[in-house]
């Protein structure tokens, strides 16, 4: 477990330098880690290259933590032995007392070292990995990538009972009905050992039947590097962690009110699940420095694993290679936890979390909150994004450019910049505002201050169309429809219009452009799947954004959605983590036009995952065997996906019938454009819980890359998809 803090906070550093990793050569090459004594260069840290100043390093010793061992030795004795090993290793280089000690998810420490000490440790027998502490961003996309928001991730009022979701993030604002203790949560989860830390604004009494644990980890980021207004407690003052928790497990039937408007009812994906909070991500004075230090992430993962969370949500990206964070996630998986993490954004490179023990999630479209602009009594009708739930008008239209306040230019007024609009002209009217110059919600706030009742936000180019929490009712239009409104307004000065909400509608399914894709030469296929990740509404700390609700876009939101879906499966079926992971992947919807490297198996489908037909089972211990090179080429990991690269043309998988009756299952392949892919045997008959092995064989091929799917159809209508990526 992560032990109590033993020294003052350490300032965050911003580089990664792996100087030792005792892994099998095959896995090391595929995952981009260093072999013992080999340096992987990174950006200059304090002191520059070759500098002698001490930095915070993460040191991992060989072998698993207590979560990954089957030893019958008492756990406390195992931890004592690990601490003794840690002491001997640190004494060999005269290292100081560690900032963190880890003994559950992995065996390691975070400790201040000079580069020379780090190099010596990397060459020390029994040391698996040494790397400098670094800071990673949350996996949230830029606002420009957002699209129309769905009010609530779930229309259901039940799901997730008895399951604990651990969120490693920016903390939680527990105030309000979204995270209150409500009837229907069921008995306290058996085997969960988390507690509430004590702080000025978060004490043991903060936890309730819904929020069952809370702690914070800051030594890696550095208390002196944190924004002065930040809370040294599990309490969220950023908003990201609160939003992720509400998307995954926010209570059902919560009224969403913004200003004077009632926008409907909210529920998380698993509204009866409980929440454990592990704050490891922080805000800095300069927002560019915000993020999550790897030492804090590992400490949080180690604590969550020790506490016994059922699902671990990590809405944080990272490098597409094995590192200490990924090793800690292995320990969580070995403990039987469903580990769900964000693929990250495309600007960061290929998908993060490339390991087979993590369900890596990309972002897809979801539902859209739409609104209609009705021009005049018989004029055009155009549709756009609208979050407001109440109609506005008929009210007279006025172009922002025609309503410039004294001292403001027509250009400023056309953009509806703050203070640019004349209330004498705008009062009780709907204002046409051009996009650009200032934030979208800043424009509606300017309209409100000038006593306007509504806004039509007009794109002039191929920008996104967004449903935001505006100060006045707003419809956001794409460029084509915006042109229709501009022309009509010029031709009908003083005419009236109405803004009418149309509710939530499903959008065409596609992978969002910012979602990171997998590595065709990687060890396994990533991402595993995608989930809605655009403009999702989530709870927010009022002090962070000025209201209790906000929208979230990114693979972080998609990860929270998937964690909630996993919690529902655990609650309904009581399956193992590997069964849940396989069911999620095998029942996903195909994403039209998207490659397996972009979408994995496709968009997650929670209801269908309850009846997967077949699953690919996997003993958690096999992950470490694979990592250490103990599996032969004829004994691949039994993953619910296939990636064949480096000239490989065949692989095997084993499936298990999850149903209560014997069934026939028949196979087919589709989507491959340049290769012949076959499955043998082509059909299986399996009794309840019975397993069988099948072989995927690739022949021919006229190009280097191809992808498709193996589909197993059950006699009772189940469909199990196995995505396949070929890199020749």
N, C-alpha and C positions, 0 to 999 in steps of 0.2 A: 504494500500500500504506500501512498505518498505520506511521508512522515511530517510532523510539524516543522514550521519554519525555524531555522536555527541561526540565521545571520541576517544582517540588514539587506534591504532590497538591492538588486543589481541593475544598473542601467541597461536597457535593451540594446542589442547590437543587431546589425542588419546584413550579415553575410553568412554563408554556409560553407564550411570546409570540412569534408569528411576525410579523416586521416587514418581510418582503420576499419576494416569490415571482414570478419572471418566467415565468409559465405562460400558455398559451392560456386565454382567458376561459371557454370552455366547460368544459374540464377543471378549471379553478380553482373554478368555481361548484359543479360536481358533487362535487368532493373536499373542499371546505371549506377551501381554502388562501387565503392573502392575496395580493393583487396588490401590486406594488412600492409600498413606503412605507405600506401599510395595516397598522394594528395589529390583532391579534386578542387581546382582553383575556384574561388568565388570573388566577389567584390571586396575591395580593401576594407578592413575593419579598423578599429582604433589602433594607431601605431603603424598602419600600412603593412605591406608585405614584409615579412621577416621581422616585424616589430616585436619588442619584448614585453609589451604591456599585457596584463592578464585580461582574459575574456571568459565569458561563461561558456562552458562546453557541456555537451550531453555525452555521457560515457555509458555504453551498454556492454554488459558482460555476456559471455556465451551462456546459452541455455535459457529456458523459459523462466518466467516468474511463477508464483504459486498457482496462477490460473492455468498454466500449461503443463503441470506435472501431475502424474497419477500416483505420486508417492503417498504412502500411508502414514508418513511421518507427520506429526502435529504441525499445523500451519505456522504457528508462532515459532516453533523450532526451525522450520524451513526459512522463515524470514530472518531469524537470528543468524543462521548459517550464511545467508546471502549478505547480510550486513557485515559479517566478518570477512567475507571475500572482498566486499567493497573496500573495507578498511585496509586490507593488505595491499590491494592494487593501488589505492591512493597513497599509502605510505611509501610505496616503491618509488614515487616521484616527488615525495614531500608535498603533496597537495593539501590545501586547507580543508576545513569541514565543509561538506557539500551543502548547497542551497536546498536541494531536494534529494530524497532517497526513494527509490521505487523497488517494490518487491512483489507486486501482484501481476500486473500486465507484462512486466519485464523486470529484469534484474539490472539496475543501473542507478546512476546519480547525475545530478547537474552540479557542476563544480567550477570554480574559477581556476583557470590554468594559464600559464604562459604558453606560447606556441611550442617552445621546446618541450615542456612537460606533456603537452598534447601529443606531440610526435612520438615521444617515448612511450606514452600509454598505448598509442595505436599499434606499437610493435610488441606490446606485452602479451605473453601467452594468456589466454582466457578472456581477452578483451575483444569483443566482436565489432564494435563501432565507436568512433569518436567523431563528433561534429560540433561545430560552433552553433550556439543559439542563434536563431534568426526569427524574423517577424513576417508572418504571412497575412495577406488580406482576407477578409471575409469574402465568400463567393457570391457577392451581390453585383448585378450588372449596373452599368451606367443608366441613368434615367432615360437617355435617348433610345434605349432598347426596349422600353416598356411598351405595353399595349393595353387594350381595354381590360379592365379588372372585373373579376368575378367577386361578388360581395363575400361569399362564404365558401371555403374549400369543401364543405360538406352540407348536404341537406338532411343528414341523419342526426337523430338525437341520441343514439346509442352506439357503443362500440369501444373496445379497448379496456373493458372492466378488468381490474386486477393486474394490469400491466404497467410497469414503470418505464417511462422514456427519459433517459438521461440526455440533457442538452449541454454540450460544450460550446459556449458562445459568449455573448456580452452580458449574460446574467438575465434577470427577470424582474419586471415590475409586477409584484403580486397583487397590487391593489385593484379593486373592481371585480365585477361578476365573472369575468372570463376565467379567472383562476381561483375562485372561491370554492370552499368545500360545499358540495351540493349533494342531495340524496342520489343514490344510484351508482356511486363509485364502487360499491361492494366492500367486502372486508379488506383490511390492511394487507398489502402484498406479503406473502410468506417469504422469508429468506432475504428480504431487503434490509440492509443495515445502515443506510444513510442517515445523517443527522443534520440539523440546522446549525450552521456556524453562528457565532455571536458577534455582532457589530452594532455600531450606533444606530443605523437605520435598517437593520436586519438581525433579529434575534431568534431564539428558539421558538417563540410564539408566532413568528411570521409563517412558519410552516403549518399546514392544515391538512385536511384529508386529501386535497388536490395537489398541493406542493409539499413533497415529502422529504426534501433534502435541499441544502444549499451551502455552497462554499465558494471561495475565490482563490485564485492563484495568480500572483503578480510578480514574483521574483525574477522571472525571465524577461518580462517587459520592463520592469523597473518602476517602483513607486515614484521615483523622481522624474520619470519620463511620461507619467500620466497627466492628463489635463487636470488642472486644479479643481474643477467642479466635479470630477469623477468620484464616485463613491467607492471607498475601500471596503466593499462588502459584496455579497451576491446580487445586490440590487442593480438593475439595468438603467443606465443613464444615456445609452446610445439608441436603443430601440430595436436593434436587430434580433437579439435573443428573445425579447418579449414577443416579437412577431413570429419567429420560428416556433416558439412554444405554443402560441395560439393556433397557428396553422396545423401543427401536428395534433394538439390535444386540447384546444380551447373548449370550455364548457358550451353546451348547446343552449339554444333559446335565449341567447344574449342579445338584447336590443342594441342596434348600432345607431347612435345619434351623433351627428356632426352639426354643431350650431343648433339651429332650430328644426333641423330636418331629421326625420326618422327614416333610416335607409333599409330597415328590415331586421331580420334575425340572423345571428351568426352561430356557427358551430365548427369546431375543428374536425379534422378527419377522424380522430378517435376521441370523441368528447368525454368518454368515461375513463380514459387513461390518466395516470398520475404523472407528475413531473418532478424530476430531480435536476437541480440547477448547479452547473459547474462553470463559474465565470472565469474565462481564461483569455478573453479578448478585450482590448482597452482602447480608449480614445486618448490621443496625444494633443498637445497644444496646436500642432499643425496636423490637419486631417490627413495629409499625405502620409503621416507616420502611424496612423491608426492600424491596429491589427492584433495578431495573436502570436506571442512568442512560442517557439517550439518547446522550450522547457516547461512553460505553463500548460501547453496543450497535453504534453505527455503526463504531467502531474495530474491534470484533470481526468484524463483517460484512465490512469492508474487508480485514482480514487473511485471513479464511477464503476470500474471493474470490481474493485474491492467491495463496494457497496452492494453490488448485485443488480444493476439495472438490467432490464430485459431487452431494451432497444437503446442503442447509443447513436445519437444524431450529431454529426460533425459537419456543419455548413461552412466549412473552411476548405479552400483549395490547397495547392501545394505543388511541389515539383513532381514530375511523372517518374519517380524512382523510389526505391526503398530507402527509408531513412528511419530515424528513431521514432517519429510519430507513427509511421506505418508498422513498425515493430510492436509498438504499444497497442495498436489496433488488432494485431495478431493475438496478443494476449487476451484482449476483450473477446475475440471470436473463440478462442480456446476455452473461455469461461462459459460459452453457450449464449453469448449476447449476439443479437442481430445488429451488425455494424453497418450504418448507412452514412455515406459521405458524398460531398459535392464534387462533381467533375471539374468545376471551376470554369473560368471564362476563356474563350478562345485566345484572347490577347496574351494569356499566360503560357500558351503553347498547347501541347497535347494534354489529354485528360489526366487530372490528378488521381491519386489513390489507385495505382495500377495493380494492386495485389488481389489475389483471388478470394481472400477472406472478407473483403469489403464489397458491399453493394454500392457501386458508384453510379451516381444519378446525374443525367443531363436534363436540360430544360426544353419543354415543348409548349405549344399553345394550349389554351384551356378554354374557358368560357369567356364571353365578352359582355360587358354591360353597355347596352346601346341606347341611343336616344335619337329622336327624329326632329328635324327642323321643318316646320310648316310655314311657308311663306305666303302671307295674305290668305284670302278665303279660297282661292282656286289656283294659287301659285305652285311652284315646284315643292316636292317633298324629298329631302335628302337625309341620309342616316349617318351617324358617327358614334363616337364613344361618349357615354354619359353615365356618371355614377349616381347622380341625384335621383331620388325616387319620386319627386313631385313635379308636376308640369308647371310651366311658367308662361304667362301670357293668356290671351293676346296682349302684346306690348309693342310699342313703336320701336323700330330698328334705328340705330344710329351707328355710323361708322366712327371708329375711334379717331381717325384722322380729322373728322369734322367736329370733334368735341375737345379740342386742345384747351387746356387751362392756361391762364395767364402765365407767361414765362416758359411755357412748354412748346416744343416744335410739333408740327404736324407728324413728323416721323416718330417722335416719342409717343405721341397720342395714338398713332396707328398701331404701335406695339403695346399700348396700354401699360407703359412703364409706371411705377409708383409715382403718384402726384401729378401725372400728366393730363388727367381728365377733369373737365369742368362739370361740377355737380349740377349746375343750372341747365346743362344740355343733356346730361346722362341720366338724371333722376327719373326713376320708374321706367327705364328703357332697357332693351337688350342691346348690348354693344358688340360690334364686330371688331375683334382684335386679331392682328396678324401675329403669327408665331415668330419667336426670335427675340434677341435683346436681353430679356429677363426670363426667369422661370415661369412655367405655365401657371402655377398657382399664384405667383406674384401678380399676374395679370388680373385674375378674378378678384384678388384682394383689392386691387386698384379700382376695379369696377364697383365693388361694394362700398369703398370709401367715398366714391362719387355718387352713391345712392342708386346705382343701377340694380336691376332685378335679375339680370341674366347675361350670359356671354356666349358668343359663338366664336370659337378659336379656329383660325384658318391657317392651314398649311399652304405653303407655296411650292414645295418640292416633295421629294419622296421620303419624308420624315415619318416617324411613327404617329399613330393615332391613339391617344391615351385617355383613360378614364381616371381622373385624379379627384382627390378631395378638395373641391373648389369652394371658395367663399360664397359664390352665388351659383345657381344652376347653370351648367355649362354643357354644350355639345361641341366636341372636337371633331373637325372634318378633315378628311384627306384632301389633297390638292385639287382633284377633279371636282368634287362636290363644293369645295371652297370657291372655286371659280364660278360655279352656278350661283352661289349666294352673292358674291361680289357683284356680278352683272345685274342680278335682280334688284339688289339694293340701290345701285346707281340709277336704274330705270324706274324705280318706284320710291322716291324719297318720301320719308315720313310714313311709309306703310308699316303694317304690323306683322308680327310673327309669333309663333308658339314654339316652345321647347318641350317635347313630350318624351318621357322615359319609355323605353321599349322592353326593359328587363334584361335578363341574362340569356345569351344565346351561345351555342357551341360554335367555335371557330374551326375553320379547316385545320386538320391536324398536320402539324409540321414541327420540325426541330427549329428552335429559335437560333438566330444567327450568331449570338454570342456564346452559345454552349460549346464547350471544348470537345474535340473529337479524340478518338483513341489512336494509339500508335500501331500501325500495321505490322511492325516488327516487334511488338511488345510480347510479354510472356503470356498474357491472356487478353481476351476481348474486352475492351472498355469503350464507352461506359456500358454498364449492364443493361440499363433501361433509361427512359426519360419520363418526366412527370410534369404537370402544369407548373410553369415557372415564370409567368408574366403577369404583373399587376395584381398579385393576390393580396386581398385585404387581410390585415392582421392587426392585433392589438398593439398599442404603442404607449410608452410612458408619456404622460401629458407634458412633463418638463422637457422632453427631448424634441418633440415636434409640435407642441402647442395644442394637441388634441389627443383623444384616446384611441384613434384609429389611423392607419396609414397603409399605403400599398407597398408591396415588396416584389422585386423582379430579380431573377438570377437562379443559378443552379442551387443556391442556398434554399430558396423557397421550395423548389422541386424536391430537395432532399427532405425537408420537413414534411411535405405531403407524403412521401414514400415511407418515412418513419411512422407516421400515423397509420398508414395502410398496413405496415408490418405489425403494429400493435393490435389492430383489429384481427389480423390472422392469428396471432398468438392467443388472443382472448377467446376466439371462437373455436380454434382447433387444438391449441396446446401443443403444436408441433415444435420440433427442434429448430434451431436457428438456420441450419442448412436446408431444411424442408421449406421454411418460410422464404428464404432467399430464392430457392429454385421455383417455388410457386409464383412468386412475383415476376420472375423473368419469363417463365414458361407460358404465362397467361396474358402477357402484354399484347396490345394491339399493334399491328404493323403500322409504321409511319410511311405514307406514300412518298416515294421518291427519295427517301433517306437511306443512306448506307448503314451497314451494321456498325461501322466505326463512328457514326454520328448518333445513332439512336439505340444501339445495342439490340435488344429484342423488341423494343417499341415502347409505347406509352403504357404505364402501369394501369391495371384494372383491378380494383380491390374486390369487387363482388365476384368476378370470374376467378380470382385467385383462391377463393374458398373451395373451388372444385377444379383443381389442376389436372386431374386424371393421373398423370405421372409426375414424379419428382426425381431429381438427381441427388441422391443422398451422398453425404460426405462426412467421414469422421473428422472432427475438428483437429485431431492430432496429425492428420495427413498434410495439413498446410505447412507445418514446420518440417515434416519429412521432405516435402517438395522444396522448401526453401533451402534446406541443408543438402539437397542433392541425393536424398536417400531413396527417392522413387526412380525406378528404371524407366526407360523409354517406352516399355510395354505396359507401364502402369501409370498412366496420366491421372491428374486430378479429375475427379468426376464432376466437372462443372456443367452448369446448364447452358453452356455456350461453347463454341469451337473457334479457335484461331489456329490455322495451319500456315506456318511460314518456314522459310529456310529450306524449301524443297520437300517438306513433309507432305505426304499424300494420304495418310490414313491415321485414324485415331479411334478409340473406343470410349463408350460411355455406358453406364448402368442406370436403368430406370426402375422405379418402384411404384407399384399400384397403390394409390392412396385411398381407393374406394373400399367399400364394405362388401363388394361382390366381385367374383371373377369376371374379367372383361377381356375382349379382344381389342388390340390396338394396332392400327395399320399406319405405315409411314409413307411419306411422299417428300419430294424436294421441289423447291421452286425458287425463282429469282436469279439463278446463276446464268450468266450470259455467255461465259467463255469457257466453262468447264463442265464436264459430266460428273455429277455427284450422285452417289448411290448409297443406300443403307441396307445392311444385311444383319439379321433377317429383316425382311420387309414387313413382317407382322409378328405380333407377340400375343400369347394368351397368358394372363397373369392373375393369380388369385389375390385376395386381399393381403396387402403387405408383401407380396412376392416380388422378386427382382429378376431382371434379365439384362444381359449385356448386348449392345449392338455396335456395329462398326460403320464408320463413315469413311467412304473411299472416294478419292478424287482422281479423275483421269482427264487426259487431253489438256486443253488450255491454249488460248491464243493471246493472252495478255497477262501482265504481272499481278493484277489485282482483280478480285471478283468476290461477290458476297451473295448470300441467299439464306434460305432457312430449311431446316428439316422439321417437318410437321408430323406429329403423332396424333391420330384421331381415335378417340375411344368409342366403344359401342354405345355408350350412353350420351354421346354428344360432346364430350370434353375435347379440348384442343390444346396440345402442348407444343409450343414453338421453341426451337433450338436455333438461335442465330449462328451463322457460320461465316467467317471471314477468311479468304484465301489470299495469301501473299506469296507469289512464286519467285 
